Amino acid sequence: MKLLLTIICFSIILCGCSKASVISDPYTVEGVEYVALGNEDIAVDHGFDGMARSKLEFTNNKVVVNPSYYDHHEIKRGDIIYYDIPPEAIVDEFQQKEEIIRVIAIEGERISIKKGQIYVDGSRLNTFYGKLLAYGMDKKQYSKVDHPGCDPQCQKSVNDYFGTDMEEIIVPAGYIFVLGDNSLRSIGSLNFGPLSKSLVKGKVLGYLKEK
């Protein structure tokens, strides 16, 4: 009887630990809405694929940005922001100077990546943007698709990307950790580290709804 009670208690503890080891985001949706341009909003032409998932989201679209949103709201995980790329990450005069990207962790949080899976404060980020994907595909899905323009060296780079490891860091005060949904093609915190909030130019609300 004592052995049975011990097993039951141990199972309860394991279940509790399992639940505690996952962070979810029930508020951020994967789809992109069409929104009208508000009085304080700006329309931005976005021609890059750093946020592209299976439907090539945010590629060659006009997006609506609210520049004053964060004057009245805190930056949250899951937000898509419009920001200035840090000068040290700009390699030449032809590179874009601004980009849109997703917030993964906020100041004070611990973040790490293990084999492409993102962890926040030691817990697995269990959401559609919680692991490194390429155009919405994981390694297994990506390997089933033909990529005629990707030579062996390119394929190695892609495989390395899916297996990315990053040692745990603490996001400093005044900074956020950001990644594109298609991080393989975006410029984010894997390139330049945590992003200063002073470089955030506004919140992306969605695609521009044409009149």
C-alpha positions as CSV (number, residue, x, y, z in Angstrom):
1,M,0.0,0.0,0.0
2,K,2.8,2.4,0.9
3,L,4.6,1.6,-2.3
4,L,1.4,2.4,-4.3
5,L,1.0,5.7,-2.5
6,T,4.6,6.5,-3.2
7,I,4.1,5.8,-6.9
8,I,1.0,7.9,-7.1
9,C,2.6,10.9,-5.3
10,F,5.7,10.6,-7.6
11,S,3.4,10.5,-10.7
12,I,1.6,13.7,-9.5
13,I,4.9,15.4,-9.0
14,L,6.1,14.5,-12.4
15,C,2.9,15.7,-14.0
16,G,3.2,19.0,-12.1
17,C,6.8,19.4,-13.3
18,S,5.8,18.6,-16.9
19,K,3.0,21.3,-16.9
20,A,5.4,23.8,-15.3
21,S,8.0,23.2,-18.0
22,V,5.9,24.6,-20.8
23,I,5.1,28.2,-21.7
24,S,2.2,28.9,-24.1
25,D,0.8,31.9,-25.8
26,P,-3.0,31.7,-26.1
27,Y,-3.3,35.3,-27.3
28,T,-1.1,35.5,-30.4
29,V,-2.8,34.1,-33.5
30,E,-0.9,32.7,-36.5
31,G,-3.0,34.3,-39.2
32,V,-2.6,37.9,-40.3
33,E,-5.5,40.3,-40.3
34,Y,-6.3,43.1,-42.8
35,V,-6.7,46.4,-41.0
36,A,-7.6,49.9,-42.0
37,L,-5.1,52.7,-41.6
38,G,-5.8,54.6,-38.4
39,N,-5.0,58.3,-37.8
40,E,-1.8,57.5,-36.0
41,D,-0.8,54.6,-38.2
42,I,1.7,54.4,-41.1
43,A,1.8,52.0,-44.1
44,V,5.1,50.3,-44.7
45,D,6.1,48.4,-47.8
46,H,7.6,45.2,-46.7
47,G,9.3,43.1,-49.4
48,F,11.3,40.6,-47.3
49,D,10.6,37.0,-46.3
50,G,12.0,37.0,-42.7
51,M,8.5,36.5,-41.3
52,A,7.3,34.1,-44.1
53,R,5.6,30.9,-43.0
54,S,3.8,28.4,-45.2
55,K,1.6,31.1,-46.9
56,L,4.6,33.5,-47.4
57,E,3.2,35.9,-44.8
58,F,4.4,39.5,-44.8
59,T,6.2,39.0,-48.1
60,N,5.7,41.8,-50.6
61,N,2.8,43.3,-48.6
62,K,2.0,46.7,-47.2
63,V,1.7,46.4,-43.4
64,V,0.1,48.8,-40.9
65,V,2.3,50.0,-38.1
66,N,1.3,52.0,-35.1
67,P,4.3,54.1,-34.1
68,S,2.9,55.3,-30.8
69,Y,1.5,51.9,-29.6
70,Y,4.3,51.3,-27.1
71,D,3.9,54.8,-25.6
72,H,0.9,53.3,-23.9
73,H,1.4,49.6,-23.9
74,E,4.2,47.2,-22.8
75,I,6.0,45.1,-25.3
76,K,4.7,41.5,-25.1
77,R,5.9,38.1,-26.2
78,G,4.3,37.3,-29.6
79,D,4.1,41.0,-30.7
80,I,5.3,41.8,-34.2
81,I,7.4,45.0,-34.2
82,Y,8.8,47.3,-36.8
83,Y,12.4,48.3,-35.8
84,D,15.6,49.8,-36.9
85,I,18.3,47.1,-37.5
86,P,21.3,47.8,-35.2
87,P,24.1,49.5,-37.1
88,E,26.5,46.7,-36.4
89,A,24.2,44.2,-38.2
90,I,24.2,46.2,-41.4
91,V,26.8,44.8,-43.7
92,D,26.5,47.2,-46.7
93,E,24.7,50.2,-48.1
94,F,22.3,48.0,-50.0
95,Q,20.9,46.2,-47.0
96,Q,17.5,47.2,-45.6
97,K,17.7,49.4,-42.6
98,E,14.3,48.5,-41.1
99,E,12.6,45.2,-40.6
100,I,9.6,43.5,-39.0
101,I,10.1,40.7,-36.5
102,R,8.5,38.9,-33.6
103,V,9.2,39.4,-29.9
104,I,10.2,36.1,-28.2
105,A,11.4,37.2,-24.8
106,I,11.3,40.4,-22.8
107,E,13.7,42.0,-20.3
108,G,14.6,39.9,-17.3
109,E,13.7,36.6,-18.9
110,R,16.2,33.8,-19.6
111,I,16.2,32.4,-23.1
112,S,18.0,29.5,-24.7
113,I,17.7,27.4,-27.9
114,K,18.3,23.6,-27.9
115,K,18.2,21.8,-31.3
116,G,16.0,24.6,-32.7
117,Q,13.5,24.6,-29.8
118,I,13.2,27.8,-27.9
119,Y,13.1,27.8,-24.1
120,V,12.1,30.7,-21.9
121,D,13.1,30.6,-18.2
122,G,13.9,27.0,-18.7
123,S,10.5,26.1,-20.0
124,R,9.7,25.0,-23.6
125,L,8.0,27.7,-25.6
126,N,4.9,25.8,-26.9
127,T,3.5,27.9,-29.6
128,F,3.6,28.2,-33.4
129,Y,6.7,30.4,-33.2
130,G,8.3,28.3,-30.4
131,K,10.9,26.6,-32.6
132,L,13.1,27.5,-35.6
133,L,11.3,26.9,-38.8
134,A,11.9,27.6,-42.5
135,Y,8.8,28.8,-44.3
136,G,6.6,27.2,-41.7
137,M,8.4,23.8,-42.0
138,D,10.5,21.9,-39.5
139,K,13.5,19.8,-40.6
140,K,11.5,16.7,-41.5
141,Q,9.0,18.6,-43.6
142,Y,11.6,20.7,-45.2
143,S,13.6,17.6,-46.3
144,K,10.7,16.3,-48.2
145,V,10.5,19.3,-50.5
146,D,12.8,19.8,-53.5
147,H,15.1,22.8,-53.3
148,P,16.8,22.9,-56.7
149,G,18.6,26.2,-56.0
150,C,20.2,24.9,-52.8
151,D,23.6,23.2,-53.3
152,P,25.2,20.8,-50.8
153,Q,26.8,23.7,-48.8
154,C,23.4,25.4,-48.7
155,Q,21.7,22.2,-47.5
156,K,24.3,21.9,-44.7
157,S,23.6,25.4,-43.6
158,V,19.9,24.7,-43.5
159,N,20.5,21.5,-41.5
160,D,22.7,23.4,-39.1
161,Y,20.0,26.0,-38.7
162,F,17.4,23.5,-37.7
163,G,19.8,22.1,-35.1
164,T,20.7,25.5,-33.7
165,D,21.9,25.6,-30.1
166,M,22.2,28.9,-28.1
167,E,23.4,29.0,-24.5
168,E,21.0,30.6,-22.0
169,I,21.3,34.3,-21.7
170,I,19.3,36.8,-19.6
171,V,17.7,39.6,-21.6
172,P,19.0,42.8,-20.1
173,A,16.8,45.7,-18.9
174,G,15.7,47.9,-21.8
175,Y,16.1,45.0,-24.3
176,I,14.0,42.3,-26.0
177,F,14.9,39.1,-27.8
178,V,13.5,38.9,-31.3
179,L,13.4,36.3,-34.1
180,G,11.7,36.2,-37.5
181,D,9.1,33.4,-38.0
182,N,11.4,32.4,-40.8
183,S,14.7,33.0,-38.9
184,L,16.7,31.4,-41.6
185,R,16.0,34.5,-43.7
186,S,15.6,37.2,-41.1
187,I,18.0,39.5,-39.2
188,G,17.3,39.1,-35.5
189,S,18.8,38.3,-32.1
190,L,20.6,35.3,-33.4
191,N,22.6,37.8,-35.5
192,F,23.0,40.8,-33.1
193,G,21.9,39.6,-29.7
194,P,19.1,41.3,-27.7
195,L,17.5,44.3,-29.3
196,S,17.4,47.7,-27.6
197,K,13.8,48.8,-27.1
198,S,15.0,52.3,-28.3
199,L,15.2,50.8,-31.8
200,V,11.5,49.8,-31.8
201,K,9.6,52.0,-34.2
202,G,6.1,50.6,-33.6
203,K,3.8,47.6,-33.5
204,V,2.7,45.8,-36.7
205,L,-1.1,45.5,-36.6
206,G,-1.5,43.5,-39.9
207,Y,-1.8,43.9,-43.6
208,L,-3.1,47.2,-45.0
209,K,-6.8,46.9,-45.9
210,E,-7.1,48.7,-49.2
211,K,-10.1,51.1,-49.6
